[in-house]
Amino acid sequence: GGHGWRFGEEPGTVFCVSAGKDELAELKLGPIAAIGGKTLTVRFRTETLPYLQMWRNQQDPANVLGIEPVSHRWVGRSELETAGEFNILQPGESRRFGLRFSIL
């Protein structure tokens, strides 16, 4: 499936979806006329970035689309904590993320 550029209520909104069960998720946006018909591809590892959040702001003078692979659902911190999904880094811990943007 897909979404049109103008998703949600005006002048902008946010949505967040699961990135799926595969090791890598991929999002393609295009072809984009302003850059010669090329396509933006975003690939990311779902182990540490299991959700894809997108937002847009078309309130004058803005015309912005945000594409953000993220580590959690689009809910408040307290809801994440209650559900046991608030996984904050502790001192000395680290995480690895895999993220690639390309325009072809």
N, C-alpha and C positions, 0 to 999 in steps of 0.2 A: 504494500500500500504506500501511501504517501500523504503529504499535507501540502496545501497551497501556501503561498507566501503569507496570506492574510488569514492566519488561524486565530481562533479565540475572539474575544470582544475587543473593540477598538478603544484606544489607539494601540493597545498591545497586551500581551498576556504571556504566561509561562506554562509549559507542560513538561512532564517528566514521565518517561517510560522505561521499562526494563530493557536492558541492552541484549537480552537473550541468554541462552545457555552455552553458546559456542565460546571458544577461547578468545576469539577476536570478533569485535563488532565493526560494522562499516556503515557509513552514511555518505551518500552522494548528493550533491546539490548542483544542478546544472542540466543542460548547458547554460552558461551565463553569457548573454550577449555582450555585456560591458567589457568582458575580458576575452573577446574573440571566440566565443562559443566553447570555452574550456569548462571543465567540471571540477569543483572542489570535492575532494574525497577526504573523509576523516575516518581513521582506523584507530581502535583502542582495545587494550586488553581488558576483558570483563572481570578478571579475578579481583582487581582492586578498583575498577571503575564499572560497576554493574548497571548503572543507569545512564540514560541520555536525557539531558535537560536542554530544552530550547526555549528561547524567549524572543520577543520582538518588541520594538518601541517605534511607533510611527507618529508620535506626537511632534508636530512641527517644532524645530527644524530637523528632528532626527528621522532616520530611516535605517534602523539597525536591526540585525538578526544575530542572536547569540547562540552558539552551538557549544554545549559544555558536557563532555563526559564527566560524570560525578560518582561519588562513593556512596550516596544515600538517596533515599526517596525525597520528594518535594513536600515535606511536612515539617512541623516545628521540632525544635531540639527536644522538648519534653516528651513528645510522642515517640521519637526515636529512642530516647532513654527508656521509656516504659516498655517498648517492644524489644528491648535488648539489642537494638541496632546502632546505638551510638558507640562507635568503636574508636575512641580517641587514642592517639599515640601516647604511650607512657615514656618517661625519661629513658633514653638509651635505645628505644625501639626505632625501627625504620620500616618503610614500605617502598616497593618499586612499582612504578606506573609505566605503562607503555602507551604512547600517544603519537600519532603521525598525521600531519596535514600535508596534502599535496594538491597541486593544481595542474591538471593535464588536459 
